[in-house]
Amino acid sequence: MRLPVTLPFLSGARHPTASAASPKPTSPLTLAWLGALWLGLLCNWPLWQRLHQLPELASPQGKLFLAAFAVMVTALLGMLLSLLAWRRCIKPVLLVLMLTAAPLAHFMGSYGIVMDGGMLTNLLQTDVNEARDLLGPRLLLSLLLLAGLPLIWMLGRPLTAAPFWRRAGLNLLAAALGLALALLAASLTFGDLVSTMRSHKSLRYMVNPLNALYAVGHGLHAQTGSPPGPLQPLGEDARWLQRPGKPPLLLLVVGETARSANFSLNGYARPTNPLLARQSDLLSFRDVSACGTSTAASLPCMFSPLGRDAFLAQKQPQENLLDMLQRAGLAVLWLDNQAGCKEVCNRVPTLFAETAAPGAAPLPEGLCRDGECLDGALLHGLDQRLAELDPARAAKGVVLVMHQMGSHGPAYYKRSPAELKPFQPECRSTALQQCPREQVVNGYDNTIAYTDRVLSGAIDWLRTRQHDYAPAMLYVSDHGESLGENNVYLHGMPYAMAPHEQTHVPAILWLPPETAAAQGVKPGCLAGRLDQPLTHDLLAHTVMGYSGVTSKLYRPEWDLLQPCRG
């Protein structure tokens, strides 16, 4: 006969052999409100710190608002937990909430991030290497202090039993009192509450762990509300328009976490782009806005020919630019040095930088280590990779996409080799807030300088292919990065409130005279358009126009080259 298995420390049941020295039983409702106090006051220390730093809250009235807001948050948590204050329920609920709130408090306090649906997606798509960079003693300390200590106390404490209707009545009464207390606190400082939330919208995503509960609920609703159907075809009319001369060869480099402000090509005071600055026929567009503030948001969007607004309005998964190029008969290859392509490259040939090309020499020692590669690995064996493409497709044109590791943080120091770090000293920790900001910027600028070397090397390789192709290179980063401005690090802020550093990205075009002539681009025309406002919408349509792919989806106003043709 199979015996039932119970977990007294989770259910709250008192063990029948417990001694008289055991802790005194606690009411589930008392435990719920103790948990609300712990979560609301201690696990929200990043929120209280942020509010305390606001200049408009420096007055006595501001301090009153801060106290009232703390009461409101704690009362709302108490209200929710009161509804769950049942003997076999409250401990598992608090266990989950505290194990959620403790790491969130660390990440919000350390990097200035907020928790919304987009950030939840980023966390769920984090691979092992990325997760390893985020681990550290401060995270373990946060887990120990904010989750470990209260859970040890809670799990060893028995809970009192009560008849069902009595427990239900007490729970409902406590929930009603919690709601009343929250409303009272809000009403006493309503004007300050409204103005503060309007002026600092990110605060609403910092209420821990309600922010995580909202993000999970929003994500579940999005998935269950309208289940995604089959992949929707896009650009089924895509056709290749034959042109005289050599076939186009476009090297499309997708940057990672590069912000426009730190490119010396765009006016940054430090020499982060010395090699590109010496390349002829190079154009750097200085005012480009990204689709999103994370790879998961930006990458599918920037490869959609629909444009950002129409793409975000779509509810069903769709094909993208790469499908259209392949349908038109061109050779397409995705070369990845990242944690994947967010399904953009699912239907085209895909290779990884860590795997040497067939027939090429082994990767030089030191390029790849611990499951990660420096971006220099992307340049290795390009001739062999090109030779492996379908000759019939390559005769029409080639689009080779390189997906960089780029400036992916917080381990900036890992993104450049030891011998190529011009800016010293650099932060050698993933706990960026523990480094002087100058060292954080040094580490980040070293990644930009290494990207400069990789892009310059890519251009040098393209020059060697000019006898067979009409080559060009387009580099666009997926999103930017915060480096401690206003105590915000990394990226992933909700787009509407994201700082300029996270939304403005570099876009660099290398177009030699022979290729420009084949494209019908007037000499000097593009150089006069470097400060025009642009968006990621440019990518798909510039690639289509350059590659000679026609479709009713093509928008000439989004093609970088089109205004200068003719």
Secondary structure by P-SEA (a helix, b strand, c coil): cbbbbbbcccccccccccccccccbbbaaaaaaaaaaaaacccaaaaaaaaaaccccccaaaaaaaaaaaaaaaaaaaaaaaaacccccaaaaaaaaaaaaaaaaaaaaaccccccaaaaaaaaaccaaaaaaaccaaaaaaaaaccaaaaaaaaabbbbbbcaaaaaaaaaaaaaaaaaaaaaaaaaaaaaaaaaaaaccccccccaaaaaaaaaaaaaaaaaaccccccccccccbbbbbbccbbbbbbbbbbcccccccccccccccccccccccccccccccbbbccccccccccccccccccaaaaaaccbbbbcaaaaaaaabbbbbbbbccccccccccccbbbbccccccccccccccccccccccccccccaaaaaaaaccaaaaaabbbbbbbcccccccccccccccccccccccccccccccccaaaaaaaaaaaaaaaaaaaaaaaaaaaaaccccbbbbbbbbcbbbbcccccccccccccccccccccbbbbbbbbcaaaaaaaccccccccccccccccccaaaaaaaaaaccccccccccccccccccc
